[in-house]
Amino acid sequence: MGTRISKLGIRKVFTGRGDLTVEVEVHLEDGWGRAIAPAGASRGKHEVKYFPDDGVDAAIDVFKRWVEPSLIGMDAVNQVAVDKKLEEVDGTWDFSKIGGAVAVATSMANVVAVADSKGLWPYQVIGGSLANVIPYPLGNTIGGGKHSRGLGPDYQEFLILPYGAPDIYTAVYTNMEVHREVGKILAKEDPTFAGGRNDEGAWTAKISTDKALEVLSSAVKEVSRRLGVEIGLGIDAASSSMWNGKAYVYTNEGRELTPKEHFERIRGIIEKYNLMYVEDPFHEEDFQSFAELTALFKDRLIVGDDLFTTNPDRLAIGIREKAANAVLIKVDQIGTVTRAHETVRLALNNGYRIVVSHRSGDTESGLLAHIAVGFKAPIIKTGIMGSERVAKANELLRIWDHLGGVARMAKIK
């Protein structure tokens, strides 16, 4: 079977939010694959550059002139070599010449092509024959912050994690039932609520942060009682988008909090609502506050997204400072599957949990599920409702079936 790259292709496509992105095809002598780059609305400043300065057309032009000729003839099985070639062709750490979207779509398409050539599934190419752990789906239920255009709570996401589910079907179903229950409660709580949902399928309502957590807690209790599944609560504060350089701006609450006041606000919310998952509680340069919160709540997941941007150099600082105990993994933040795996390996070797994540501007691709299983992540952040979110959940169901009797759920607690 021939695994050398014989041809590549690229096209403009759209995310679920209607943003332009690129889809890349990698053709081998015997097999092919394609992948789409997702796009985030809330991007950390340490992420790779999504497109070159002149946009998507420049990215496509550079792909045809530089990327395609450089990769033809390479053995696609050597993922590290393919990804290193992408870095070499670009010549910058942040893929500013070819664009991070081109890099990640090409890298992921190569994985799919190798899987097709060898009669495997992508998660087996990434994780090998021992990859059999299915992550729990972390779901965004109520939206706020940037994702709800400043009309909802100040924090960006209100999340649930069905860590007590015995299998992936029950886990996915539990998230959907909580989402439905939250919608029913919001209809009673907010007279202006018309069933609106944001980019990630989370409910959007004109309520405060505390009201959102009260609604979510109530829904979780009801569904947990009915289904017999333990469910954890969480938030993604996306604090970098609230930080103005001196204080945290709470638009919904109409006030600004000093760093100390914001710290106490986060601490109080964790204690009051027994949160088990807290993402980006502070802005992306505040390693010290992350470290202080992590020391206070060693039994919770204190997660860095904008803090780390899937970057091993940033994570190394966090490890040294003892900032956070979990890292969000978004392959598109760092540009290639190989780079993301380096961050995963560094995290696991230093006792950090990994959470493989979608983006707000995502697509109908289910490949993220394969990345999560291949990376042996205990949690996958997928959203709950919306076709581009359900695509990841449905792919997890297929992987569970494909694994058969050897599949097992991850250990969270």
Secondary structure, DSSP 8 states (H G I E B T S, - for coil): ---BEEEEEEEEEE-TTS-EEEEEEEEETTEEEEEE--B-SS--TTS--SS-TT-HHHHHHHIIIIIHHHHTT-BTT-HHHHHHHHHHHH-STT-TTT-HHHHHHHHHHHHHHHHHHHT--HHHHHH-TT--EE-EEEEEEEE-GGGGTTSS-SSSEEEEE-TT-SSHHHHHHHHHHHHHHHHHHHHHH-TT----B-TTS-B--S--HHHHHHHHHHHHHHHHHHHT---EEEEE--GGGTB-SSSEEETTTTEEE-HHHHHHHHHHHHHHHT-SEEE--S-TT-HHHHHHHHHH-TTSEEEESTTTTT-HHHHHHHHHHT--SEEEE-HHHHSSHHHHHHHHHHHHHTT-EEEEE--SB--S--HHHHHHHHTT-SEEE--SSSHHHHHHHHHHHHHHHHHGGG-EE----
